[in-house]
């Protein structure tokens, strides 16, 4: 009902506030960062491979994934180590490859619109199940 939607909307607003990567003033251009040589924005297919021109033009592709970091050109002192990985699925339920965990870090599922009230949980294994017509957002966190 409306109460559930309101609670979810509040959660989304709090999530955006909690993650500066989503509020950057610099535009991300998929350029490598001086900090670690990784691109600030990386689009991929569900199998983890990079999106190609053919993928972008395919009417059959119903799912895209994006990994975001602090924009290239951000001063090192302001750069964040964490990353966000989002999956946008307009098709049927699909298994999606999650980017590799760097040493000492792991991915956590923070948002899953197929299960809007679920608590965050760490990703176990290298893939996640993304429900039909849903969005899943993961955050890279430091191991405790």
Secondary structure, 3 states (H helix, E strand, C coil): CHHHHHHHHHHHHHHHHHCHHHHCCCCCCCCECCCCCCECEEEECCCCCECCHHHHHCCCCCEEEEEECCCCCCCHHHCCCCCEEEEEECCCCEEEECCCCCCCEEEEEEEEHHHCCCCCEECCCCEEEECCCEEEEEEEEECC
